[in-house]
Amino acid sequence: MILPPSIIEVKILVDKPDDYGCYMYRFVDTKHELQSFYLGIKKDKLSNDGGQFYWGSSENEEFNKLVQGSEPRFILEIIDFRKTEDFNYLQLKEYRMLQEYPNIKTNPATYNLSYGIPPIGKNNLPTKEYIDWFNYMKKTDWKCEKKESVKYLLGLKTFQIRNKDSASHIKDIKGELQKVGGNSDKMNHVLIFEGIGEKFGFDRGSDVVAGSRHGLMGAKSAGTLEMGVIRVPKEVLEDKSEYFIRSLAGNDNHKGRLNYSTTFKDIAKLLVSLNENTEISPDSEIAKQQIEIVYGKVGGKAISRGVERAKTDIKMGKLNKKWKRWSDNELKQKVAEHTTEKKLSMYMSSGMYDERKIIKEFRKDYHLSIEKKKRKEPYVHKLEMDVIIHHGEESHETKWNLESSTHLKNLNWLFKEKGYKVTWKPLYTEIDDTVNDYNEDGYGDENEST
């Protein structure tokens, strides 16, 4: 092998298999007082085995000048061989070895300026190592020295990674900025993904804002003119899936200086995207690992609710339908429609069914009738009640259909001497093309307890 003048010798320190397709190398500087090194990996064979001549790809100008110089000083060590399909193993090994050197950009013990790019995991999913590397690069290489106009940034397209914007969080950010006269130095930088707009339905090659929408809206409300930005290069993201990119943005968004708690709806949105890209089930172990990688520690209740929400939305998506989730105002309107002089009405989620709530409403009405009687006001204690049942998720509806008759039997036993009558009024659950499956008023089949 012909060597450049700067390389004294090449040492192969491990056994070399015939079927290798990538290798790890290390340049050791014998003239440096700390024996400083440069660590790298290459997907190819050595030149002696038919590969291309290769002497590293460092971005360290000092190191490159020494390698290209005439002074003999480097020993090139080959320290690992792997099959081509195991290149990710070498990426992770390189990343972990370099992690042993803090402040790598200025650490004199190594010529490496960064910790490398860790591999993505099974099914091309982000790993903890990748997220850690991504966050490191945001703080160093990708953070821009010059701020950019809030007005300009608001004009860029934004892909929403949260279920919805939080008005209270925007208000908190506005308040923090107003305290310091609109100065944004201590606020989170706006995260911009360069050149990948088409992945989210925007113009090809356009930049998109991700992960700091709350910050921008708070800045606008506070009258702040400029915000710091982090610009992630196109080449980092162009081969990544929509889910992968959403995960990176989601991780950035949950690490705010002003905390925004991850909701079960945010988790559901992430899991739906995961399923669309990989067909991984929301209740799988891989999915739960992804939640922790992206959002850190999240409460078990939020995860379980997020999983159920995702399963419902995925099933409805396959049917070209949407799950109808009733708002409090809509439910209160239904209660008003069903409340008469002779009949009570209340609403209840099937997933939170509790017969004690029904008993409590009858009791309240009974005590009201006693009070009215004392004041000699006309009032008759109501013996009937419509219970409007709404289903938060598809699994809740399935469970309700199996258990609602048992609930009625229990109420019959409780009310047999009091003469109370309860009627279930289950609301419809699918928005598209369900009118033929339900009564004209939008309710399913009625069930009564007498």
C-alpha positions as CSV (number, residue, x, y, z in Angstrom):
1,M,0.0,0.0,0.0
2,I,1.4,3.4,-1.0
3,L,1.2,5.8,2.0
4,P,1.1,9.6,2.1
5,P,4.2,11.2,3.5
6,S,2.5,12.0,6.8
7,I,1.5,8.4,7.6
8,I,4.3,6.3,9.1
9,E,2.6,3.0,8.9
10,V,-0.8,1.2,8.8
11,K,-1.5,-1.3,11.6
12,I,-4.4,-3.8,11.5
13,L,-5.1,-4.5,15.2
14,V,-7.8,-7.1,14.8
15,D,-8.5,-10.1,12.6
16,K,-9.8,-9.2,9.2
17,P,-12.7,-11.4,7.9
18,D,-13.1,-12.0,4.2
19,D,-16.7,-10.8,4.1
20,Y,-16.2,-7.4,5.7
21,G,-17.7,-4.3,4.1
22,C,-16.9,-1.5,6.5
23,Y,-14.3,-0.7,9.1
24,M,-13.3,1.6,11.9
25,Y,-10.0,3.5,11.9
26,R,-7.9,5.7,14.1
27,F,-5.1,8.2,13.2
28,V,-2.7,8.5,16.1
29,D,-0.5,11.6,16.1
30,T,2.9,10.4,17.4
31,K,4.3,14.0,17.5
32,H,1.5,15.3,19.7
33,E,2.3,15.4,23.4
34,L,-1.1,13.8,24.2
35,Q,-0.9,11.4,21.3
36,S,-4.0,13.0,20.0
37,F,-6.1,10.9,17.6
38,Y,-8.8,11.1,14.9
39,L,-11.5,8.4,15.0
40,G,-13.6,7.5,11.9
41,I,-15.5,4.8,10.1
42,K,-15.8,3.9,6.4
43,K,-18.3,1.8,4.4
44,D,-15.9,0.2,2.0
45,K,-13.0,-2.2,1.9
46,L,-9.3,-1.2,2.4
47,S,-7.5,-0.3,-0.8
48,N,-5.5,-3.5,-0.6
49,D,-8.7,-5.4,-0.8
50,G,-10.2,-3.5,-3.7
51,G,-11.6,-0.5,-2.0
52,Q,-10.8,3.1,-2.8
53,F,-7.8,4.9,-1.3
54,Y,-9.1,6.7,1.8
55,W,-7.4,8.9,4.3
56,G,-10.3,10.2,6.4
57,S,-13.0,12.9,6.0
58,S,-12.3,15.2,8.9
59,E,-13.7,18.7,9.0
60,N,-10.8,19.7,11.3
61,E,-8.6,22.0,9.2
62,E,-5.6,21.6,11.5
63,F,-5.7,17.8,11.3
64,N,-6.2,17.9,7.5
65,K,-3.2,20.1,7.0
66,L,-1.1,17.7,9.0
67,V,-2.3,14.6,7.1
68,Q,-1.6,16.4,3.8
69,G,1.8,17.6,5.0
70,S,5.2,16.1,4.5
71,E,6.2,15.4,8.2
72,P,5.9,11.7,9.1
73,R,3.8,11.6,12.3
74,F,0.6,9.5,12.0
75,I,0.1,5.8,12.6
76,L,-3.2,4.7,11.0
77,E,-4.8,1.9,13.0
78,I,-7.6,-0.3,11.8
79,I,-9.4,-1.3,14.9
80,D,-12.6,-3.0,13.8
81,F,-14.1,-4.8,10.7
82,R,-17.8,-5.4,10.1
83,K,-20.2,-6.6,7.4
84,T,-21.8,-3.9,5.3
85,E,-25.2,-4.4,7.0
86,D,-23.5,-3.8,10.4
87,F,-22.4,-0.3,9.6
88,N,-24.9,1.0,12.1
89,Y,-23.0,-0.9,14.8
90,L,-19.8,1.0,13.9
91,Q,-21.7,4.3,13.9
92,L,-23.0,3.7,17.5
93,K,-19.5,2.4,18.6
94,E,-17.9,5.6,17.2
95,Y,-20.5,7.8,18.9
96,R,-20.0,6.1,22.3
97,M,-16.2,6.1,22.1
98,L,-16.2,9.8,21.4
99,Q,-18.6,10.5,24.2
100,E,-15.7,9.8,26.5
101,Y,-14.2,13.1,25.5
102,P,-16.1,16.1,26.9
103,N,-16.2,19.4,25.1
104,I,-15.0,17.6,22.0
105,K,-14.6,20.7,19.8
106,T,-11.9,22.1,22.1
107,N,-10.6,18.9,23.7
108,P,-6.9,18.6,22.7
109,A,-6.9,14.8,23.2
110,T,-8.8,14.3,19.9
111,Y,-8.9,15.9,16.5
112,N,-12.6,15.0,16.1
113,L,-14.8,18.0,16.3
114,S,-18.2,16.2,16.8
115,Y,-19.4,13.0,18.3
116,G,-20.4,11.6,14.9
117,I,-23.9,10.6,13.7
118,P,-25.4,7.7,15.8
119,P,-27.5,5.2,13.9
120,I,-31.3,5.0,13.8
121,G,-32.9,2.0,15.4
122,K,-35.1,-0.9,14.3
123,N,-37.6,0.1,11.6
124,N,-35.6,3.3,11.0
125,L,-36.8,4.8,14.2
126,P,-35.0,7.4,16.3
127,T,-32.8,6.1,19.1
128,K,-31.9,7.8,22.4
129,E,-28.3,8.2,21.0
130,Y,-29.7,9.9,17.8
131,I,-31.8,12.2,19.9
132,D,-28.9,13.1,22.1
133,W,-26.7,13.8,19.1
134,F,-29.4,15.9,17.5
135,N,-29.8,18.0,20.6
136,Y,-26.0,18.5,20.8
137,M,-25.9,19.6,17.2
138,K,-28.7,22.1,17.9
139,K,-26.7,23.7,20.6
140,T,-23.5,23.9,18.6
141,D,-23.3,23.6,14.8
142,W,-26.8,24.5,13.9
143,K,-27.5,27.4,16.2
144,C,-27.3,30.6,14.2
145,E,-25.5,33.7,15.6
146,K,-27.9,36.1,14.0
147,K,-31.5,36.4,15.1
148,E,-34.3,36.4,12.5
149,S,-37.5,38.5,12.2
150,V,-40.5,37.2,14.0
151,K,-42.7,38.5,11.2
152,Y,-40.6,36.5,8.7
153,L,-40.7,33.4,10.8
154,L,-44.4,33.6,11.2
155,G,-44.7,33.7,7.4
156,L,-43.0,30.3,7.1
157,K,-45.1,27.2,6.9
158,T,-45.4,25.3,10.2
159,F,-46.2,21.7,10.7
160,Q,-48.1,21.1,13.9
161,I,-46.7,18.4,16.2
162,R,-49.0,19.1,19.1
163,N,-52.6,18.1,19.2
164,K,-53.4,21.9,19.4
165,D,-51.8,25.1,20.5
166,S,-52.0,25.9,24.2
167,A,-53.3,29.4,24.8
168,S,-52.1,29.4,28.4
169,H,-48.5,28.5,27.3
170,I,-48.5,31.2,24.7
171,K,-49.7,33.6,27.4
172,D,-46.8,32.5,29.8
173,I,-44.2,33.1,27.1
174,K,-45.7,36.5,26.3
175,G,-45.5,37.4,30.0
176,E,-41.9,36.3,30.3
177,L,-40.9,38.4,27.3
178,Q,-42.7,41.4,28.5
179,K,-40.9,41.3,31.8
180,V,-37.6,41.8,30.0
181,G,-38.8,44.4,27.5
182,G,-39.2,41.9,24.6
183,N,-35.6,40.6,24.8
184,S,-35.6,37.0,23.5
185,D,-32.0,36.0,24.5
186,K,-33.2,33.5,27.1
187,M,-36.1,32.1,25.1
188,N,-36.0,28.8,23.2
189,H,-34.6,29.2,19.6
190,V,-37.1,28.7,16.8
191,L,-36.4,25.3,15.2
192,I,-36.3,25.4,11.4
193,F,-36.0,22.3,9.2
194,E,-34.5,23.4,5.9
195,G,-35.6,22.3,2.5
196,I,-38.1,19.5,3.3
197,G,-41.5,21.3,3.0
198,E,-42.8,18.7,0.6
199,K,-42.8,16.1,3.3
200,F,-45.7,18.0,5.0
201,G,-47.6,19.0,1.9
202,F,-45.8,22.4,1.4
203,D,-43.8,23.7,-1.6
204,R,-40.8,21.4,-2.6
205,G,-37.6,22.6,-1.0
206,S,-39.3,25.1,1.3
207,D,-38.2,25.6,4.9
208,V,-40.6,24.7,7.7
209,V,-40.9,25.8,11.3
210,A,-41.3,23.0,13.9
211,G,-41.3,22.7,17.6
212,S,-41.5,26.4,18.6
213,R,-44.8,27.6,17.4
214,H,-45.8,28.6,21.0
215,G,-42.6,30.7,21.2
216,L,-43.3,32.6,18.0
217,M,-46.9,33.3,18.9
218,G,-45.9,34.5,22.3
219,A,-43.2,36.7,20.8
220,K,-45.7,38.3,18.4
221,S,-48.1,39.0,21.3
222,A,-45.3,40.6,23.3
223,G,-44.1,42.8,20.4
224,T,-40.8,41.0,20.2
225,L,-39.2,41.7,16.8
226,E,-36.5,39.0,16.5
227,M,-36.0,35.4,17.8
228,G,-32.9,33.2,17.8
229,V,-33.1,30.3,15.3
230,I,-31.7,26.8,14.9
231,R,-31.5,25.7,11.3
232,V,-31.2,22.0,10.7
233,P,-29.6,21.3,7.2
234,K,-31.6,19.5,4.6
235,E,-29.1,16.7,4.3
236,V,-29.8,15.6,7.9
237,L,-33.5,15.2,7.2
238,E,-34.1,14.5,3.6
239,D,-33.9,10.7,3.9
240,K,-36.0,10.5,7.1
241,S,-39.6,9.6,7.4
242,E,-42.4,12.0,8.4
243,Y,-42.6,10.2,11.7
244,F,-38.9,10.5,12.3
245,I,-39.0,14.2,11.7
246,R,-42.1,14.7,13.9
247,S,-40.3,12.9,16.6
248,L,-37.3,15.2,16.5
249,A,-39.6,18.2,16.6
250,G,-41.6,16.8,19.4
251,N,-38.5,16.1,21.5
252,D,-37.4,19.7,21.0
253,N,-40.9,21.1,21.9
254,H,-41.1,19.3,25.2
255,K,-37.8,20.6,26.5
256,G,-38.9,24.2,26.9
257,R,-37.6,26.6,29.5
258,L,-41.3,27.3,30.2
259,N,-42.6,23.7,30.7
260,Y,-45.3,22.4,28.4
261,S,-46.6,19.1,29.7
262,T,-47.0,16.4,27.1
263,T,-50.7,15.5,26.9
264,F,-52.3,12.2,25.9
265,K,-53.5,13.8,22.7
266,D,-49.9,14.7,21.8
267,I,-48.9,11.0,22.4
268,A,-51.8,9.8,20.3
269,K,-50.8,12.0,17.4
270,L,-47.2,10.7,17.6
271,L,-48.4,7.0,17.7
272,V,-50.7,7.5,14.7
273,S,-47.8,8.9,12.7
274,L,-45.7,6.0,13.8
275,N,-48.3,3.5,12.7
276,E,-48.7,5.2,9.3
277,N,-45.0,5.0,8.6
278,T,-44.2,1.6,10.1
279,E,-47.5,-0.2,10.9
280,I,-46.2,-0.5,14.5
281,S,-49.2,-1.0,16.9
282,P,-49.7,1.8,19.4
283,D,-49.8,-0.7,22.3
284,S,-46.5,-2.4,21.4
285,E,-43.3,-2.1,23.4
286,I,-41.6,-0.4,20.5
287,A,-44.3,2.3,20.5
288,K,-43.9,2.8,24.3
289,Q,-40.1,3.1,23.9
290,Q,-40.6,5.8,21.2
291,I,-42.8,7.8,23.6
292,E,-40.1,7.9,26.2
293,I,-37.4,8.6,23.6
294,V,-39.3,11.6,22.2
295,Y,-41.0,13.0,25.3
296,G,-39.0,11.6,28.2
297,K,-40.8,10.3,31.3
298,V,-44.6,10.6,30.8
299,G,-47.2,9.4,33.3
300,G,-48.8,6.0,32.8
301,K,-52.3,7.4,32.6
302,A,-51.3,9.8,29.8
303,I,-49.7,6.9,27.9
304,S,-52.7,4.6,28.3
305,R,-55.1,7.2,27.2
306,G,-52.8,8.2,24.3
307,V,-52.6,4.6,23.2
308,E,-56.4,4.2,23.2
309,R,-56.9,7.4,21.3
310,A,-54.4,6.3,18.7
311,K,-56.0,2.9,18.2
312,T,-59.4,4.6,17.7
313,D,-58.0,7.1,15.2
314,I,-56.1,4.4,13.3
315,K,-59.2,2.2,13.0
316,M,-61.4,5.0,11.8
317,G,-58.7,6.1,9.3
318,K,-58.8,2.7,7.7
319,L,-62.6,3.0,7.4
320,N,-62.4,6.5,5.9
321,K,-64.3,7.8,8.9
322,K,-63.6,10.0,12.0
323,W,-64.5,9.3,15.6
324,K,-67.0,11.8,16.9
325,R,-65.8,13.3,20.2
326,W,-68.5,15.4,21.8
327,S,-67.6,18.7,23.4
328,D,-68.9,19.8,26.8
329,N,-71.1,22.4,25.2
330,E,-72.6,19.9,22.8
331,L,-73.3,17.5,25.7
332,K,-74.8,20.3,27.8
333,Q,-77.1,21.1,24.9
334,K,-78.2,17.4,24.8
335,V,-79.0,17.5,28.5
336,A,-81.1,20.7,28.1
337,E,-83.0,19.0,25.3
338,H,-83.9,16.0,27.4
339,T,-84.6,17.7,30.7
340,T,-88.4,18.3,31.3
341,E,-90.7,19.0,34.2
342,K,-91.0,15.2,34.7
343,K,-87.6,14.0,33.7
344,L,-84.0,14.5,34.7
345,S,-81.1,14.3,32.2
346,M,-77.3,14.0,32.6
347,Y,-74.4,13.0,30.4
348,M,-71.6,10.4,31.2
349,S,-68.6,9.0,29.4
350,S,-68.9,5.3,28.9
351,G,-65.2,5.0,29.9
352,M,-65.9,6.7,33.2
353,Y,-69.3,5.1,34.0
354,D,-70.2,5.3,37.7
355,E,-73.8,4.5,38.9
356,R,-73.2,6.6,41.9
357,K,-73.4,9.7,39.7
358,I,-76.9,8.6,38.7
359,I,-78.0,8.0,42.3
360,K,-76.6,11.4,43.3
361,E,-78.7,13.2,40.7
362,F,-81.9,11.5,41.9
363,R,-81.0,12.4,45.5
364,K,-80.3,16.0,44.6
365,D,-83.6,16.3,42.9
366,Y,-85.3,14.6,45.9
367,H,-83.8,17.1,48.4
368,L,-84.7,19.9,46.1
369,S,-88.3,18.8,46.1
370,I,-88.3,18.8,49.9
371,E,-86.9,22.3,50.0
372,K,-89.5,23.5,47.5
373,K,-92.3,21.8,49.5
374,K,-91.1,23.7,52.7
375,R,-91.3,26.9,50.8
376,K,-94.7,25.9,49.4
377,E,-93.4,26.1,45.8
378,P,-94.8,23.7,43.2
379,Y,-92.3,21.0,42.4
380,V,-92.6,17.2,41.8
381,H,-89.7,14.9,42.5
382,K,-88.6,13.4,39.1
383,L,-88.6,9.6,38.8
384,E,-87.2,9.4,35.3
385,M,-83.8,10.1,33.9
386,D,-82.2,10.1,30.4
387,V,-78.5,9.3,30.7
388,I,-76.7,10.5,27.6
389,I,-73.8,8.2,27.0
390,H,-70.8,9.3,24.9
391,H,-67.8,7.2,24.0
392,G,-64.3,8.7,24.1
393,E,-62.7,5.8,22.2
394,E,-63.7,2.8,20.2
395,S,-62.7,0.4,22.9
396,H,-64.9,2.2,25.4
397,E,-67.9,1.7,23.1
398,T,-67.1,-2.0,22.7
399,K,-66.8,-2.4,26.4
400,W,-70.1,-0.5,27.0
401,N,-72.0,-2.7,24.5
402,L,-70.9,-5.7,26.5
403,E,-71.6,-4.3,29.9
404,S,-74.5,-1.9,29.6
405,S,-77.1,-4.5,30.2
406,T,-75.4,-5.5,33.5
407,H,-75.4,-1.9,34.5
408,L,-79.1,-1.7,33.9
409,K,-79.7,-4.9,36.0
410,N,-77.8,-3.3,38.9
411,L,-79.9,-0.1,38.6
412,N,-83.1,-2.2,38.5
413,W,-82.1,-3.8,41.7
414,L,-81.2,-0.5,43.4
415,F,-84.4,1.3,42.2
416,K,-87.0,-1.5,42.5
417,E,-88.6,0.0,45.6
418,K,-88.2,3.7,44.6
419,G,-89.9,3.5,41.2
420,Y,-87.0,5.2,39.4
421,K,-86.6,4.7,35.6
422,V,-83.3,5.2,33.7
423,T,-83.0,5.3,29.9
424,W,-79.6,5.1,28.2
425,K,-79.2,7.5,25.3
426,P,-75.9,6.4,23.6
427,L,-74.7,9.0,21.1
428,Y,-73.4,8.2,17.7
429,T,-69.6,7.8,17.3
430,E,-68.7,8.0,13.6
431,I,-69.0,11.2,11.8
432,D,-69.1,10.0,8.2
433,D,-72.1,8.1,6.7
434,T,-73.6,6.8,9.9
435,V,-77.1,8.2,9.6
436,N,-78.6,4.8,8.5
437,D,-77.1,3.0,11.4
438,Y,-78.7,5.3,14.0
439,N,-82.1,6.9,14.7
440,E,-82.9,10.2,13.1
441,D,-82.1,12.2,16.3
442,G,-78.5,10.8,16.3
443,Y,-78.9,8.3,19.1
444,G,-78.3,4.6,19.1
445,D,-80.8,2.0,20.5
446,E,-82.4,3.0,23.8
447,N,-82.1,0.8,26.9
448,E,-84.2,1.4,30.0
449,S,-84.2,0.5,33.7
450,T,-87.5,0.5,35.5
